[in-house]
Amino acid sequence: MSERDVSADRAKMRVAGLADLHVREGPEREWREVFQRVSDEADVLALAGDLTDLGRAREAEILAEELRACSIPIVGVLGNHDHESGEVEEVTRILRQAGIAFLGNQVCSHKGVGFAGVKGFVGGFGHRMLGSFGEPSIKALVNEGVNEAMVLENALRKLPRGPSVVVLHYAPVEATVEGEPKEIYPFLGSSRLAETIDRFPVTAVLHGHAHHGRHRGVTPGGVPVYNCARHIEKDSGRPYALIEI
């Protein structure tokens, strides 16, 4: 995929959104058939983080082997689990070689649809969102979320005009984490992401992380949001969501 591939006469495109694969070391190989099916049903696969379970290079190698069954373009972001073992650079290298175009400072487009994304971070939603006040550790936490939102904003500015999809790991709205314990809502995402998204003409948002949340939500500005965690019941009846753009 190129960074600027804009088509004036564009047919509708299907994006498959999938998150929270949590690939582990072991004999199980559960994703090859899923990727084969995705290739038949969608034009692009968007992976929304927690691709590995403990962020280990060997887990990334296993996933890379499974991804050989995927014959369509792949975009993605990492999740919190992918950072667990301090091997994020090696995990990224392995999965990039396997065909994943990682978003963040980079953007992609395919058949006239632009893709931008970041991992995102914690912080909470609405008027309960954590503010930068008090101890340095709290300020550092809030600053991390602000930085992620800024990276996303810079990426969205790079996209060509036309339909666009944002890929995140953390949720940008409260609606798609409903079903999780309320006590952990602040750790599942942040409204700062939605505030950034609503400043641009985004078509749809895909995320993961909230395993027991809801599939559908909407930003305050009206952008559809889809929780694509493998555990969530979706309209497609698959582990992945199918979104028509």
N, C-alpha and C positions, 0 to 999 in steps of 0.2 A: 504494500500500500504506500502511496506517496502522501506527502503532507498537504499537497494542494491538487486534488483530483476532483474538479467541480464539473458537473454535467448539467446543462440547462434542461434537457429533457430526460428526467430521471424516473424510472419505474420504482414502485414501492419496494423496499428492501426489508428483509427479516433479520433481526438481530437476536441471537440467543444469548441470554444472560445467565451466568452460573457463578456461584460463589461458595466458599467454605468446603472445598474438596477435602482438605485435611489429609493429604496423601501421606501415608506412613511407610516405614520400612516393614517388609514382610512379604509373604507369597501372594497376597491378594492383589488382583489386578482388575478393578471394578470399572475403570473409566474408558477403556478402549472401545467397547460397544457404544457407550454414550457418545463419544466423540464421532464415531461413525454415523450414528443417527443424526447428530447435530449437523453434520456435513450435508446430509440429505434434506434437512428441513430449514436451514438458515443460510444466510449469505456471509455473516460475520459472527464469530464467537467472542463475547466479552466476558473475561474472567475477573470477578470483583473481589479478589483477595482471599487470604487464608488458603493458598494453593497447597501449601505443605502444612504438616501438623506441628512440627517443632523447628521449622526453619533450617533444616539440615540439608547439606548439599546432596546427600544420597537420596533423600526424599524428592528433591528436585530432579535428580536423574531418573527416578522411577516415573515421575510425571512426564518427563520429556519423552520417555519410551512410549507411554500411552498416547501422547499427543501425535505420534506418527500416524495415528488413525484419523486425524482431523485434516481435511483437505480444503478448508476455507480459511480466510485470514483470521488471525487472533489478535485481539488487543487486551490489555489487562493492567491491573495494579496489584501491588502486594497488600497483605493484611498484617494484623498484629502478630499472628502466629508465625508468619514468615520472617519476623525479626527476632524470634525467641533465642536462637542459638548464636547470634552474632555473625552469621554467615551470609548476610543478606546480599553482599556483592557477588559471592559465588553462586548463590541461588538465582540471582537475577541473570548472571552470565549464562548459566546452564539453560534457563528457560527462554532467554532471548535467542540462543542458538537453536532452540527447539521451535522457534517461529513466533513467539509472543512479542508483539510490539508494545513495550511498556510505555504507559502514558506518564504524565507529570510535566516535566519541562518540554517534552515532545508531544506533538499531536499527530493524528493520522486522519485520512479520509478514504472512503471507499464508495464508489458509485455515487458520489455527490453528497454523502453523509459524513460529517465530521465527528471525530471522537477526541475527547479530552477527559482527563481524570487525575485524581490523586488518591492516596490512601485515606486522607481525612484524619480526624482525631476526635477525642472525647470533648465534653464541655457542657452538654445538656441542651435543652430546647426552650424556646420562647423566653418568657420573663424569668424562668428559672435557670437560664444559662449562666454558667460560672463567669464572674467578672475578674478582671486583673486587679486584685486588691488584697493586701495583707502580706503574708510571708513570701519570700523570694521563690519558694518551691511552687506556690500557687500561681504566681506570676509566670513562672517558666512553663507550667502546664498550659495556661491560657495562651501564652505566646506560641507554643507549638501548634495549637489549633488555628491561631491567626495566620501563622506561616503557611500552613496547608491550604487555607482559603486563598491566600495571596498567590500561591503557585497555581491554583486552579484558575484564578482570575486571569493571570498572565497567559495561561494556556488557552482559555476561551477567547482571548483577544487575537490569538494566532489563527483561529479557525476561519476558513473561507465562509462567505455568506451561504446560507442554506440550512437544511436540517442538521441537527447536532445531537449527540448523545454524550452524557457525562457518566463516567464509570468511577465509582467510589468503593471503599470498603465500609467505612463508617456511615451511618444513616444521616441524611440531612434534615429529616423531619421526624416528629414523634409518632406519626400515624403508623409507620411501618415497623416500629419496635413494640407496638402494643401487643400484649400477650406475654412479654417478658416481665419479670418482677420490677415494679416501679422503682425499687431501691437502686437498680443498676441502670436506669435510663441515662443518667449523665455519662456513663461509660460506653454507651452504644452509639453515640454520635453527637452532632452539634448543629444548631441552627445557623452557625456562621457559614456553613457550606451552602445552605439554602439561600441565605442573603446574597452570596456571590452568584449563585446560579440564576437568581431572579433578576439580575442586572443584565442578562443576556437572553437572546431568543433561543433558549435550549428546548429541544423537542421532547426528550425523555431522560430520566436519571435511573441508573442501575446501581444497586449496592448489595452488600451482604451483612455479615457479622451478627445480626440478630436472628438466631436460629429459631426462636419461638415467636417471632413477630408476625406481621401481616404482609401480604404480598403487595398490596396497592396503597398508595398515599398520594399526596399532592403538596407542592410547595405553596407558601402563601401567595405567590404570584401565579399559581395555576399550572405549574409544570408537573406532569405525571411522574411519580416515583415508584420504582418496583424493587422490592426486596427479593433478591435472586438467590438467597441462601438455599443450598440443596435441600434443607429440611422443611422448607416452606411449601405448603400446598399452592400450586399455581394453576392458572387457566389451561396451560398446555398439558397438564397431567404428567409432566416430565420433571426430572430434577432441575431442569433449566427453564427459564421463562422464554417465551417467544414474543418479541415485540415488533410490530410492523411500523416501519418509519417511512 
